[in-house]
Amino acid sequence: MTIEKRNTDCDACLLTREGRAFEDIGRGIRIWWEFMRGFIALRGAKNCVTIFGSARFDEKHPYYQMAYQTAYELGKAGYTIMTGGGPGIMEAANRGARDAGTCSIGCNIVLPHEQRPNPYTDIQVTFRHFFVRKVMLLRYSQAFIIFPGGFGTMDEVFETVTLMQTGKIRDFPIVVMGSAYWQHMRQFLVNTMLENGTIDEKDLSFARLTDDPKDVPELIRLQKVGRTL
């Protein structure tokens, strides 16, 4: 607990305090090494699908069960499963991957509460910085599955879409799970953002929505085909 609090406080200093030049140099070296650690640990990862979602759902929750089954179906289809490495949706996905016999990867983050590594990963890397972790989750994946989640999931979703929209990463398949959870977000995108011109109509086509885990491998395949034509 002491180590986690110290690391989190140190990261907070980056944005809330005026630091000396040598402190920024040291911080830059630590960030560089964190990237290198991630690249070294994950360099052999192949055919990955990253699954995003809340850490707060337990194994009795329908979304936990949906995430487990989705990862299981993807694993049986030959995909490696990558998550944020923690509890909730992440645990469910890594657990489904493990039971499907495919490689299960977790990119964990040091937090003062809530986030703990789940026991269902074959490769587990822990990061101190969210932005380094997000690079790893995107760098090694060829598709993204979005489950219900909170601020962290929203951050991951919208950063991924922004990077695709601006051409910083390729236009990868995205599948959204849990239609009831996301229905109001869809309304906001259409009735507020599109209506006010802050996004284009084509931006609304970035993802496919389903509640059936068995649909996901085929939706990924169809999006890949559509984006190469």
Backbone as JSON, one array per atom type, in Angstrom:
{
  "sequence": "MTIEKRNTDCDACLLTREGRAFEDIGRGIRIWWEFMRGFIALRGAKNCVTIFGSARFDEKHPYYQMAYQTAYELGKAGYTIMTGGGPGIMEAANRGARDAGTCSIGCNIVLPHEQRPNPYTDIQVTFRHFFVRKVMLLRYSQAFIIFPGGFGTMDEVFETVTLMQTGKIRDFPIVVMGSAYWQHMRQFLVNTMLENGTIDEKDLSFARLTDDPKDVPELIRLQKVGRTL",
  "N": [[0.82, -1.21, 0.0], [1.95, 1.23, 0.75], [3.87, 1.63, -1.22], [2.27, 1.89, -3.52], [0.83, 4.26, -2.94], [2.9, 6.12, -2.77], [3.9, 6.07, -5.4], [1.66, 6.96, -6.84], [1.28, 9.54, -5.76], [3.66, 10.7, -6.63], [3.28, 10.75, -9.41], [1.15, 12.54, -9.49], [2.44, 14.88, -8.83], [3.55, 15.72, -11.19], [1.65, 17.24, -12.56], [0.66, 19.08, -10.77], [2.5, 20.58, -9.34], [5.25, 22.88, -9.34], [8.19, 21.82, -10.67], [11.71, 21.11, -10.33], [14.26, 21.38, -12.86], [15.98, 19.14, -13.02], [14.41, 17.21, -11.84], [12.37, 16.84, -13.72], [13.89, 15.78, -15.78], [14.7, 13.35, -14.64], [12.18, 12.21, -14.33], [11.41, 11.98, -16.98], [13.24, 10.04, -17.86], [12.37, 7.84, -16.33], [9.82, 7.49, -17.4], [10.49, 6.88, -20.04], [11.81, 4.43, -19.59], [9.69, 2.95, -18.63], [8.09, 2.75, -20.9], [9.88, 1.18, -22.45], [10.02, -1.17, -20.92], [7.4, -2.09, -21.23], [7.31, -2.47, -24.05], [9.25, -4.47, -24.35], [8.19, -6.58, -22.82], [5.84, -7.16, -24.21], [6.44, -7.62, -26.84], [6.21, -10.0, -28.26], [3.53, -10.4, -28.6], [0.71, -11.41, -30.43], [-1.92, -11.04, -32.83], [-3.88, -9.7, -31.25], [-6.77, -8.76, -29.35], [-8.1, -6.05, -27.69], [-9.87, -5.6, -24.69], [-11.98, -3.37, -23.15], [-13.35, -2.05, -20.08], [-15.37, -1.72, -17.06], [-13.92, -1.9, -13.75], [-15.54, -2.64, -11.69], [-17.56, -4.57, -11.71], [-18.77, -7.6, -10.38], [-18.4, -11.24, -10.45], [-20.99, -12.2, -10.64], [-22.43, -10.42, -12.05], [-24.29, -9.51, -14.98], [-22.83, -8.22, -17.07], [-20.2, -8.92, -16.5], [-20.33, -11.66, -17.0], [-20.99, -11.57, -19.69], [-18.67, -10.44, -20.75], [-16.82, -12.42, -20.12], [-17.77, -14.54, -21.78], [-17.53, -13.37, -24.28], [-14.74, -13.01, -24.54], [-14.03, -15.67, -24.43], [-15.2, -16.69, -26.79], [-13.73, -15.22, -28.68], [-11.18, -16.14, -28.08], [-11.4, -18.84, -28.84], [-11.62, -18.4, -31.51], [-9.09, -17.81, -32.2], [-7.83, -15.5, -31.3], [-5.64, -13.49, -29.3], [-6.16, -12.24, -26.02], [-6.23, -9.07, -24.58], [-6.19, -6.96, -21.75], [-6.82, -4.37, -19.25], [-5.88, -5.64, -17.04], [-6.93, -5.74, -14.45], [-9.59, -6.14, -11.97], [-13.15, -7.02, -12.36], [-14.62, -6.36, -15.5], [-12.23, -6.69, -16.85], [-10.98, -8.84, -15.52], [-12.91, -10.81, -16.07], [-12.64, -11.03, -18.87], [-9.93, -11.84, -19.18], [-10.13, -14.24, -17.83], [-11.96, -15.66, -19.43], [-10.39, -15.88, -21.71], [-8.29, -17.46, -20.73], [-9.68, -19.86, -20.17], [-10.42, -20.54, -22.7], [-8.08, -21.3, -23.79], [-6.3, -19.58, -25.01], [-3.76, -17.01, -25.36], [-3.47, -14.79, -22.62], [-3.41, -11.5, -21.64], [-2.44, -8.91, -19.4], [-2.4, -5.48, -18.72], [-1.63, -3.84, -16.18], [-2.35, -1.15, -13.79], [-0.9, 1.03, -11.39], [-2.71, 2.01, -8.66], [-4.23, 3.83, -5.91], [-6.43, 2.49, -4.89], [-8.89, -0.01, -5.65], [-7.79, -1.05, -8.17], [-6.34, -4.08, -8.84], [-4.12, -6.69, -9.76], [-5.5, -9.29, -11.73], [-5.83, -12.91, -11.46], [-5.7, -14.3, -13.9], [-3.98, -14.06, -16.05], [-1.47, -14.65, -18.55], [0.64, -13.11, -19.27], [1.68, -10.38, -17.49], [1.94, -7.0, -16.99], [2.82, -4.2, -15.1], [2.03, -0.79, -14.83], [2.88, 2.66, -14.07], [1.97, 4.96, -15.19], [-0.89, 6.2, -16.79], [-0.95, 6.98, -19.49], [1.15, 5.61, -20.69], [0.36, 2.99, -20.32], [-2.01, 2.99, -21.89], [-0.95, 3.31, -24.44], [0.26, 0.8, -24.76], [-1.98, -0.9, -24.69], [-3.21, -0.18, -27.05], [-1.2, -0.36, -28.99], [-0.58, -3.06, -29.51], [-2.83, -4.3, -30.48], [-5.45, -5.35, -32.73], [-8.1, -4.96, -32.84], [-10.88, -3.66, -30.93], [-12.86, -4.1, -28.05], [-15.6, -2.78, -26.43], [-16.89, -2.53, -23.28], [-19.43, -1.76, -20.78], [-18.52, 0.93, -18.59], [-16.76, 3.25, -16.42], [-15.31, 6.51, -15.86], [-12.65, 5.9, -16.58], [-12.94, 3.97, -18.61], [-14.38, 5.5, -20.47], [-12.45, 7.4, -21.09], [-10.54, 5.77, -22.36], [-12.05, 4.85, -24.54], [-12.79, 7.23, -25.98], [-10.3, 8.36, -26.49], [-9.18, 6.4, -28.13], [-10.95, 6.49, -30.34], [-10.55, 9.15, -31.14], [-7.85, 9.07, -31.93], [-8.09, 7.39, -34.14], [-9.82, 8.91, -35.72], [-8.24, 11.11, -36.32], [-6.2, 10.02, -37.72], [-3.96, 9.02, -36.43], [-3.71, 6.43, -35.57], [-4.4, 3.34, -37.25], [-7.58, 2.54, -38.81], [-9.15, 0.67, -36.88], [-11.23, -2.23, -36.16], [-14.05, -1.77, -33.99], [-16.07, -2.97, -31.44], [-19.0, -2.58, -29.63], [-20.37, -3.51, -26.56], [-23.33, -4.28, -24.7], [-25.97, -2.86, -25.04], [-28.08, -1.55, -23.67], [-26.78, -0.06, -21.73], [-25.34, 1.81, -23.22], [-27.15, 3.32, -24.67], [-28.0, 5.98, -24.13], [-25.69, 7.39, -24.52], [-25.38, 7.15, -27.26], [-27.57, 8.66, -28.09], [-26.75, 11.16, -27.18], [-24.49, 11.59, -28.79], [-25.7, 11.77, -31.32], [-27.86, 13.64, -31.05], [-26.77, 15.87, -29.82], [-23.87, 16.29, -30.24], [-23.53, 15.72, -33.05], [-25.61, 17.28, -34.07], [-24.78, 19.84, -33.39], [-22.56, 20.07, -34.9], [-20.03, 19.28, -34.04], [-19.0, 16.81, -34.5], [-18.78, 14.68, -37.41], [-21.18, 13.01, -39.55], [-20.1, 10.63, -40.49], [-18.42, 9.96, -38.44], [-19.95, 8.62, -36.64], [-20.02, 6.03, -37.36], [-18.04, 4.49, -36.31], [-18.14, 2.19, -34.75], [-19.57, -1.08, -34.05], [-22.53, -2.44, -32.67], [-23.54, -4.88, -30.31], [-25.17, -7.45, -28.34], [-24.58, -10.04, -28.19], [-22.18, -12.35, -27.55], [-21.28, -14.28, -29.38], [-21.45, -13.06, -31.8], [-19.27, -11.41, -32.06], [-16.58, -12.18, -33.08], [-17.19, -12.42, -35.84], [-18.15, -9.84, -36.43], [-15.82, -8.36, -36.1], [-14.31, -9.46, -38.18], [-15.84, -8.69, -40.44], [-15.69, -5.9, -40.29], [-12.98, -5.53, -40.69], [-12.73, -6.45, -43.32], [-14.42, -4.62, -44.65], [-12.98, -2.26, -44.32], [-10.77, -2.53, -45.83], [-11.47, -2.51, -48.41]],
  "CA": [[0.0, 0.0, 0.0], [2.83, 2.4, 0.82], [4.5, 1.81, -2.53], [1.27, 2.39, -4.46], [0.51, 5.65, -2.62], [4.03, 6.95, -3.12], [3.96, 6.18, -6.85], [0.56, 7.79, -7.31], [1.59, 10.92, -5.4], [4.73, 11.17, -7.49], [2.68, 11.07, -10.7], [0.34, 13.74, -9.32], [3.35, 16.04, -8.8], [3.84, 16.15, -12.55], [0.65, 18.18, -13.04], [0.16, 20.0, -9.74], [3.56, 21.33, -8.68], [6.38, 23.33, -10.14], [9.34, 20.99, -10.35], [13.02, 21.54, -10.81], [14.6, 20.8, -14.16], [16.55, 17.79, -12.89], [13.31, 16.3, -11.52], [11.71, 16.52, -14.98], [14.79, 14.89, -16.51], [14.57, 12.03, -14.02], [10.84, 11.71, -14.65], [11.44, 11.58, -18.38], [13.96, 8.77, -17.94], [11.51, 6.79, -15.8], [8.76, 7.26, -18.38], [11.13, 6.16, -21.16], [12.04, 3.04, -19.18], [8.39, 2.28, -18.53], [7.75, 2.36, -22.27], [10.76, 0.09, -22.87], [9.57, -2.36, -20.21], [6.19, -2.57, -21.9], [7.64, -2.97, -25.39], [9.99, -5.72, -24.21], [7.3, -7.62, -22.3], [4.73, -7.46, -25.12], [6.87, -7.64, -28.24], [5.79, -11.23, -28.92], [2.07, -10.51, -28.65], [0.21, -11.52, -31.8], [-3.36, -11.24, -33.07], [-4.52, -9.28, -30.0], [-7.97, -7.93, -29.23], [-8.15, -5.42, -26.37], [-11.21, -5.46, -24.12], [-12.08, -2.3, -22.15], [-14.57, -2.07, -19.29], [-15.29, -1.34, -15.66], [-13.32, -2.78, -12.74], [-16.44, -2.74, -10.55], [-18.56, -5.64, -11.82], [-18.32, -8.89, -9.86], [-18.65, -12.36, -11.36], [-22.42, -12.46, -10.76], [-23.05, -9.37, -12.87], [-24.46, -9.91, -16.39], [-21.76, -7.72, -17.94], [-19.03, -9.77, -16.25], [-20.57, -12.91, -17.71], [-20.92, -11.26, -21.12], [-17.26, -10.24, -21.08], [-16.19, -13.75, -20.1], [-18.17, -15.31, -22.95], [-16.96, -12.72, -25.46], [-13.32, -13.37, -24.6], [-13.97, -17.1, -24.73], [-15.47, -16.85, -28.23], [-12.58, -14.68, -29.41], [-10.07, -17.06, -27.88], [-11.63, -20.01, -29.69], [-11.43, -17.96, -32.9], [-7.66, -17.65, -32.44], [-7.32, -14.2, -30.87], [-5.08, -13.22, -27.97], [-6.97, -11.25, -25.31], [-5.49, -8.11, -23.77], [-7.04, -6.08, -20.94], [-6.1, -3.55, -18.28], [-5.26, -6.51, -16.06], [-7.51, -5.63, -13.12], [-10.82, -6.9, -11.69], [-14.33, -6.66, -13.14], [-14.65, -6.76, -16.91], [-10.88, -7.13, -17.22], [-10.83, -10.2, -14.99], [-13.79, -11.7, -16.83], [-12.07, -11.27, -20.2], [-8.74, -12.68, -19.03], [-10.6, -15.56, -17.4], [-12.5, -16.32, -20.62], [-9.25, -16.23, -22.57], [-7.6, -18.6, -20.11], [-10.48, -21.07, -20.34], [-10.45, -20.87, -24.13], [-6.77, -21.82, -24.15], [-5.52, -18.61, -25.76], [-2.89, -16.16, -24.53], [-4.21, -13.8, -21.84], [-2.44, -10.46, -21.28], [-2.96, -7.83, -18.57], [-1.57, -4.28, -18.54], [-2.18, -3.3, -14.94], [-1.95, 0.22, -13.43], [-0.79, 1.26, -9.95], [-3.68, 2.96, -8.14], [-4.34, 3.71, -4.45], [-7.55, 1.63, -4.53], [-9.7, -0.63, -6.71], [-7.09, -1.81, -9.2], [-5.41, -5.11, -8.42], [-3.96, -7.64, -10.86], [-6.3, -10.52, -11.62], [-4.96, -14.09, -11.56], [-5.99, -15.06, -15.1], [-3.14, -13.6, -17.15], [-0.21, -15.34, -18.83], [1.62, -12.03, -19.27], [1.18, -9.28, -16.67], [2.86, -5.87, -16.87], [2.22, -3.15, -14.29], [2.51, 0.54, -15.19], [2.58, 3.76, -13.16], [1.38, 6.07, -15.94], [-2.01, 5.8, -17.63], [-0.71, 7.17, -20.93], [2.01, 4.51, -21.15], [-0.51, 1.8, -20.36], [-2.92, 3.08, -23.03], [-0.17, 3.03, -25.64], [0.43, -0.65, -24.88], [-3.27, -1.5, -25.01], [-3.52, 0.11, -28.45], [-0.07, -0.71, -29.85], [-0.47, -4.48, -29.87], [-4.15, -4.84, -30.79], [-6.01, -5.13, -34.06], [-9.53, -4.68, -32.66], [-11.19, -3.22, -29.58], [-14.2, -4.41, -27.59], [-15.93, -1.81, -25.4], [-17.95, -2.9, -22.36], [-19.8, -0.67, -19.88], [-17.49, 1.34, -17.64], [-16.81, 4.61, -15.89], [-14.46, 7.53, -16.45], [-11.48, 5.29, -17.2], [-13.37, 3.36, -19.87], [-14.71, 6.6, -21.4], [-11.17, 7.96, -21.52], [-9.95, 4.85, -23.33], [-12.89, 4.81, -25.74], [-12.72, 8.45, -26.78], [-8.94, 8.55, -27.01], [-9.02, 5.49, -29.26], [-11.71, 7.02, -31.49], [-9.87, 10.37, -31.58], [-6.64, 8.67, -32.66], [-8.53, 6.88, -35.43], [-10.41, 10.03, -36.46], [-7.17, 12.02, -36.74], [-5.21, 9.28, -38.5], [-2.77, 8.69, -35.65], [-3.65, 4.98, -35.67], [-5.25, 2.84, -38.32], [-9.01, 2.44, -38.53], [-9.35, -0.7, -36.41], [-12.6, -2.58, -35.76], [-14.5, -1.55, -32.62], [-17.37, -3.55, -31.14], [-19.54, -2.1, -28.35], [-21.23, -4.51, -25.92], [-24.2, -3.74, -23.66], [-26.74, -1.8, -25.71], [-28.87, -0.78, -22.71], [-25.88, 0.87, -21.04], [-24.81, 2.84, -24.11], [-28.19, 3.95, -25.49], [-28.04, 7.43, -23.93], [-24.48, 7.93, -25.16], [-25.71, 7.24, -28.69], [-28.46, 9.82, -28.24], [-25.93, 12.37, -27.01], [-23.66, 11.76, -29.99], [-26.55, 12.17, -32.45], [-28.72, 14.8, -30.8], [-26.0, 17.01, -29.33], [-22.6, 16.51, -30.93], [-23.75, 15.8, -34.5], [-26.49, 18.42, -34.35], [-24.0, 21.07, -33.24], [-21.45, 20.06, -35.85], [-18.72, 18.99, -33.45], [-18.56, 15.6, -35.18], [-19.44, 14.44, -38.69], [-22.01, 11.81, -39.56], [-19.25, 9.45, -40.68], [-17.8, 9.61, -37.15], [-20.86, 7.75, -35.89], [-19.91, 4.66, -37.86], [-16.77, 3.92, -35.86], [-18.31, 0.96, -33.98], [-20.74, -1.94, -34.22], [-23.12, -2.73, -31.37], [-24.2, -6.18, -30.16], [-25.23, -8.03, -27.0], [-24.34, -11.47, -28.34], [-20.74, -12.63, -27.68], [-20.98, -15.1, -30.55], [-21.39, -12.19, -32.99], [-18.1, -10.52, -32.04], [-15.53, -12.53, -34.06], [-17.64, -12.11, -37.2], [-18.19, -8.38, -36.58], [-14.43, -7.93, -36.3], [-13.91, -9.87, -39.53], [-16.54, -7.86, -41.41], [-15.15, -4.53, -40.26], [-11.67, -5.58, -41.34], [-12.96, -6.56, -44.76], [-14.98, -3.36, -45.13], [-12.02, -1.16, -44.26], [-9.69, -2.77, -46.78], [-12.02, -2.41, -49.76]],
  "C": [[0.86, 1.26, 0.0], [3.45, 2.7, -0.53], [3.5, 2.41, -3.51], [0.96, 3.86, -4.21], [1.65, 6.56, -3.03], [4.1, 7.15, -4.64], [2.87, 7.09, -7.39], [0.8, 9.26, -6.98], [2.66, 11.5, -6.29], [4.2, 11.57, -8.86], [1.86, 12.35, -10.61], [1.21, 15.0, -9.33], [3.6, 16.59, -10.19], [2.9, 17.26, -13.0], [0.26, 19.24, -12.01], [1.23, 20.83, -9.07], [4.59, 21.81, -9.69], [7.6, 22.51, -9.73], [10.62, 21.59, -10.88], [13.36, 20.8, -12.09], [15.12, 19.38, -14.03], [15.48, 16.77, -12.53], [12.57, 15.89, -12.79], [12.58, 15.58, -15.82], [14.68, 13.47, -15.97], [13.23, 11.4, -14.34], [10.79, 11.22, -16.1], [12.15, 10.25, -18.59], [13.1, 7.63, -17.43], [10.38, 6.46, -16.77], [9.3, 6.48, -19.58], [11.33, 4.7, -20.81], [10.73, 2.28, -19.06], [7.9, 1.86, -19.91], [8.59, 1.15, -22.71], [10.35, -1.23, -22.21], [8.35, -2.97, -20.87], [6.49, -3.17, -23.26], [8.34, -4.33, -25.31], [9.06, -6.86, -23.79], [6.27, -8.07, -23.34], [5.14, -7.66, -26.56], [6.45, -8.91, -28.99], [4.3, -11.38, -29.06], [1.56, -10.47, -30.09], [-1.32, -11.63, -31.79], [-4.2, -10.85, -31.85], [-5.84, -8.53, -30.24], [-7.97, -7.37, -27.81], [-9.6, -5.24, -25.94], [-11.16, -4.43, -23.0], [-13.37, -2.46, -21.36], [-14.31, -1.83, -17.82], [-14.61, -2.39, -14.79], [-14.31, -3.16, -11.65], [-17.51, -3.82, -10.63], [-18.0, -6.94, -11.27], [-18.81, -10.01, -10.77], [-20.13, -12.72, -11.5], [-23.11, -11.47, -11.69], [-23.17, -9.83, -14.33], [-23.36, -9.41, -17.32], [-20.46, -8.47, -17.74], [-19.17, -11.06, -17.06], [-20.5, -12.71, -19.23], [-19.48, -11.1, -21.57], [-16.51, -11.57, -21.1], [-16.5, -14.51, -21.39], [-17.6, -14.7, -24.23], [-15.49, -13.09, -25.63], [-13.15, -14.85, -24.95], [-14.19, -17.35, -26.23], [-14.29, -16.35, -29.07], [-11.37, -15.6, -29.28], [-10.2, -18.3, -28.75], [-11.44, -19.68, -31.17], [-9.96, -17.65, -33.2], [-7.06, -16.32, -32.01], [-6.67, -14.28, -29.49], [-5.92, -12.13, -27.32], [-6.08, -10.39, -24.43], [-6.47, -7.22, -23.02], [-6.15, -5.19, -20.07], [-5.61, -4.33, -17.08], [-5.87, -6.53, -14.67], [-8.74, -6.5, -12.93], [-11.95, -6.54, -12.66], [-14.31, -7.21, -14.55], [-13.29, -7.3, -17.35], [-10.63, -8.56, -16.75], [-11.66, -11.19, -15.79], [-13.19, -12.05, -18.19], [-10.82, -12.13, -20.12], [-9.11, -14.11, -18.63], [-11.17, -16.34, -18.59], [-11.4, -16.74, -21.57], [-8.52, -17.45, -22.04], [-8.37, -19.9, -20.35], [-10.58, -21.5, -21.8], [-9.11, -21.4, -24.63], [-5.94, -20.87, -24.99], [-4.68, -17.77, -24.82], [-3.71, -15.04, -23.89], [-3.22, -12.78, -21.28], [-3.13, -9.38, -20.44], [-1.96, -6.7, -18.44], [-2.13, -3.52, -17.34], [-1.66, -1.88, -14.69], [-1.9, 0.33, -11.91], [-1.76, 2.36, -9.55], [-3.78, 2.79, -6.62], [-5.49, 2.83, -4.0], [-8.1, 1.0, -5.8], [-8.91, -1.52, -7.66], [-6.11, -2.8, -8.59], [-5.28, -6.1, -9.58], [-4.87, -8.85, -10.66], [-5.42, -11.73, -11.91], [-5.07, -14.87, -12.87], [-5.15, -14.63, -16.3], [-1.91, -14.49, -17.3], [0.95, -14.34, -18.85], [1.0, -10.86, -18.51], [2.26, -8.22, -16.55], [2.14, -4.77, -16.09], [2.87, -1.81, -14.6], [2.14, 1.56, -14.12], [1.8, 4.86, -13.87], [0.27, 5.56, -16.86], [-1.67, 5.91, -19.12], [0.21, 6.11, -21.49], [1.18, 3.24, -21.31], [-1.42, 1.83, -21.58], [-2.19, 2.83, -24.35], [-0.02, 1.53, -25.84], [-0.88, -1.33, -25.28], [-3.66, -1.28, -26.47], [-2.46, -0.45, -29.39], [-0.13, -2.15, -30.36], [-1.8, -5.1, -30.27], [-4.58, -4.51, -32.21], [-7.51, -4.93, -34.02], [-9.77, -4.37, -31.19], [-12.65, -3.54, -29.25], [-14.49, -3.52, -26.38], [-17.11, -2.32, -24.58], [-18.3, -1.71, -21.48], [-18.69, -0.37, -18.87], [-17.66, 2.79, -17.24], [-15.87, 5.56, -16.6], [-13.26, 6.92, -17.18], [-11.81, 4.67, -18.55], [-13.7, 4.43, -20.9], [-13.43, 7.23, -21.95], [-10.54, 7.08, -22.59], [-10.72, 4.83, -24.64], [-12.66, 6.05, -26.6], [-11.31, 8.76, -27.25], [-8.7, 7.65, -28.22], [-9.71, 6.02, -30.51], [-11.04, 8.29, -32.02], [-8.62, 10.04, -32.39], [-6.99, 8.12, -34.04], [-9.05, 8.01, -36.31], [-9.33, 10.93, -37.05], [-6.04, 11.31, -37.49], [-3.94, 8.94, -37.75], [-2.6, 7.18, -35.51], [-4.57, 4.56, -36.8], [-6.69, 2.66, -37.85], [-9.37, 1.01, -38.14], [-10.82, -0.96, -36.1], [-12.86, -2.3, -34.28], [-15.89, -2.17, -32.49], [-17.79, -3.09, -29.74], [-20.53, -3.13, -27.82], [-22.06, -3.85, -24.82], [-25.04, -2.59, -24.16], [-27.53, -0.94, -24.73], [-28.01, 0.28, -22.02], [-25.53, 2.06, -21.92], [-25.88, 3.63, -24.85], [-28.22, 5.48, -25.33], [-26.8, 8.11, -24.5], [-24.72, 8.1, -26.66], [-26.59, 8.46, -28.95], [-27.68, 11.12, -28.11], [-25.08, 12.64, -28.25], [-24.49, 12.31, -31.15], [-27.22, 13.51, -32.21], [-27.97, 16.04, -30.33], [-24.75, 17.26, -30.17], [-22.79, 16.66, -32.44], [-24.59, 17.03, -34.85], [-25.76, 19.75, -34.27], [-22.75, 21.1, -34.11], [-20.09, 19.79, -35.26], [-18.16, 17.65, -33.9], [-19.3, 15.52, -36.51], [-20.26, 13.15, -38.62], [-21.17, 10.55, -39.72], [-18.57, 9.02, -39.38], [-18.67, 8.68, -36.33], [-20.75, 6.29, -36.3], [-18.66, 3.95, -37.34], [-16.94, 2.56, -35.19], [-19.55, 0.19, -34.4], [-21.22, -2.36, -32.84], [-23.78, -4.11, -31.37], [-24.25, -6.54, -28.68], [-24.94, -9.52, -27.02], [-22.84, -11.74, -28.53], [-20.38, -13.44, -28.92], [-20.88, -14.27, -31.82], [-20.02, -11.51, -33.14], [-17.0, -10.92, -33.02], [-15.92, -12.18, -35.49], [-17.72, -10.6, -37.43], [-16.79, -7.82, -36.8], [-13.99, -8.25, -37.72], [-14.55, -8.98, -40.59], [-16.01, -6.45, -41.44], [-13.78, -4.49, -40.9], [-11.82, -5.61, -42.84], [-13.45, -5.23, -45.33], [-13.97, -2.24, -45.2], [-10.81, -1.39, -45.15], [-10.17, -2.69, -48.21], [-11.81, -1.01, -50.34]]
}
